[in-house]
Amino acid sequence: MSLDTDSLERLVPDDLEPGDTTGQETLRLHLERYEFASRVTRGGRLLDIACGVGYGTRLITDRNPGVRQAIGVDVSPSTIAYGVEHYGNRRTEYLVADAMRFRDETGFDSIVSLETIEHLPDPAAFVAHLVSLLRPGGVFVASVPTTPSVDVNPHHLRDFTEASFRRLMEPHGLTEKDHLRQTQPVSVKSLLTRSESRMRDMRRNLPAYYLRHPGALANRLWATVRYGFTNRYITICWQCGP
């Protein structure tokens, strides 16, 4: 089975190298988000969209006994095959599907989508699609980076602030119930030398990118002055209805 474990966008907990500081810290943040999700999701049916290899989907079902059925969805067949083999059980299943094309007639009591929205060309359409899959009173849990990431991560298409992320939900009448803020220190040495395998997937020739996108450089400088050498993230739980 082929999994690109060196990718910035692929975390396989069992395959992380002990010296991969960035990978270990990234996994810690992901697990913290899923722990948060396990506390705020409702019982019943759960959808984890863009679930990766599925460790988070399984974590929620293990922590929240009220979840009767959890479905993890990812576009990568090899990733889903790994999830089925390592994290599936009678309450947890995995399906191959495109996030925007996934359909379900029954609806879900909880939908989780962590570190997904920044990858999409039309975040508003994605949010509207997921909200359409929620049952009345259901909860939607999502996360994004809130410091610039598009400049260094070629897989990201959108930068968000906390305010712009919240504005995505305004057309849908969702009520914010809880949130989790996270900070990740950045090793400037690892960034410049690309000494860790995960760093080799970063955008090449950043000076040329900044010349073509001066606004991205301005955003990076502003964020560095305000937050130092850190990445910041927010995970928010919204409820459909009051």
N, C-alpha and C positions, 0 to 999 in steps of 0.2 A: 504494500500500500504506500503510495507516494504522498507525503505531507511535507510542505515547505516549512520546516520548523525554524528556519532562519529569518522568515519574513517578519516584518514589523506587524503584520496583520494576522499572524497565526501563532497561537499559544497552545502547546501540548504539554501539560504539566509534567508528565513522566519523562519527557525528553529534554527538559531544560538542563543545561550544563551548570554545574555548581559555580563556575566563574562568570556566568552570564548575569551580572548584577542588574542590568536593565530589564532582562526578561523576568528575573525573580521579583523585582519591584513591580513590574507591570502585572504579573500574576497576582501579587498581593492586592493590588488595587482592584483588579477584576473580581477577586474573591470577596473583597469588602463590598463591592457593588451588589454582588449576588446575595450576600448575607443581608444587606439592606432590603433587597427585593423580596427575600424570603419572609421578612418581617411585615412587609406592607401589602403583599399580594393576598388576594382572597382565596378561599377554598373553591372547589369546583374544577373548571377547565382552565389550563394555563397554556399560553403560547409564548415561546421564546424564539423570536425571529432573528435570523443571523446568529445562530447559537454557537458557531464554531464547532469544536469537537464534542461539545455537549456537557462538559463538567459542571457548568453553571446551572443548566437545566436540571441535572440530577441533584445538585446542591439544594435547589429550591424545594424539590419534592421530598428530599430527606429532612429538611428543616421544617417544612410546612405540611403536616399530616392531613390537612384539609384539602389539599390538592388531589383530586381523584384521577385526573388525567393530565399529563404534561406532554406537549408536543414541541420538540426542537426542530427548527427549520433552517437549512443552510443551502446555498446554491452549489456547494462543492460536493460531488459524490464521494470522493475519498474521505473528506472530513466527516460526512454523515456515516459512512461505513465504520469509521473509527469510533464514533459516538455509539452506534448500535452495539459494537463489540465490547466497549469498555464502560459505558454508562447507562445502557438500557436496562429496564426492569419492567415489571408488570404495569407500573404507573407512568413510565417514561418511555416515549418513543421518538424516533427521529425520521424526518422526511427531507428529501431533496426537492427544493422548489426555489424559484426566484421570489424575493420578498414582495415585490410589487404585483406579482401574478398569483400569489398564494390565495386560495379561496377556502372558505369553510362556512357551511350553511347553518351550523349549530350556534356559533358564536362562543366567545371566551369571557370568563369572569376576570381574568388577568392577562395582560399582554406585557411582555418584557422585551426591550430592544436596547442593548447596551453597546455604546461605541459603534453605532451603525449610521446614524443620520448624516454625519459629516462625510460619508462616502458617496452620498447620493446626489445626482444632478438636480433633483426636484424634491427637497426635504418636505415641503408643504404637502405635496401629493402623497408622499409616503405616510406622513402623519394622518392625513385624511383617510387613507386606505386602512390603516390599523384601527383608527377610531371606529370605522364602519364595522369592524369585526368584534367590537366590545358589546357585551350585554349591558342592559341598563344597570347602573350602579357599579359597573366594572372599573378596574383600575389599570392605568397605563404607566409603566415605569420605563424611563429612558435616560440615557446619559450622553454627554458630549464633552470634548475638551473646551475649556473657556479661555485658554490662551492660544495664540496662533499655532497652527500645526500644518497648514497647507504648504508653507514654504519648505519645510524639511521632510514632510511625509508625502510622497507622490501618490499615495492611495487616497488621500483626503481631498475633497472637492470644495468644502465649505469651512470657513472659520465661524465660530460662534462666541458670543458673550452670554452671560447669564440672561441678560435682558432680551437679546435676539432669540435665544432658545425658548424662553417663556412666550414670546410673541407668536411662535409657531402654533401654540395651543389655543390662542384667543378665539379663533373662529369656531371652536368646537364646544364651547361652554364647559370645559373641564375645570375642576376645582383642585388647586394644589393642596395636597395633604401633608407632604413631608419632603425633605430633601437631604442629600448627603454631599458635602463638599470634600474634595481630596486634593492634596498637593504632592507632587512627585519631584524630588530634587533631580537636576540634570547634571551629569558629569561632563564638564566642558572638555576634559581630556579625551574621554571615550568618544565624544561627538566629533572632535577634530581629527582624531587618529583612526576612527572607525575600528577600534581594537576588538570590539565585541561583534560576533557574527551578526547579531540583529541590526547593528548599526550600518552594515553594508548595504542594507535595503533603502537607505535614506536617499533623498534627492541628490543627484550629482551636480557639481558646478553651481553652488549656491550664489556666488557673485554674479554670474551671468543671469541667473533667475531674478535676482534683485534688480539688475539693470532693466530687465523687461517688465518687472512688476514693482515699481518704486513704492506703491502703496503697501505691499507686503513687507518691505524693509521698514517702512515707518511703523507699521503695526508691531513688528518684532522689536524694534528699539523701544517703543512705548511700553510693551509688556515687560521687557527686561528691566527697564528703569523702575517700573511699578512693583514687579514681583520677583526680580532677581532671576537666577538661573533655575527656574522651576516650571513645570507644567501643572496646570490646574484643570480640574474636572468638576462637573456637577451631575448628580443623579437626582431626578425628581419623580415623585409619585403623584399622579393626578387621578381624580375620580370622575367618572362620567356621571354628571348630575351633582346636586348639592351634597 
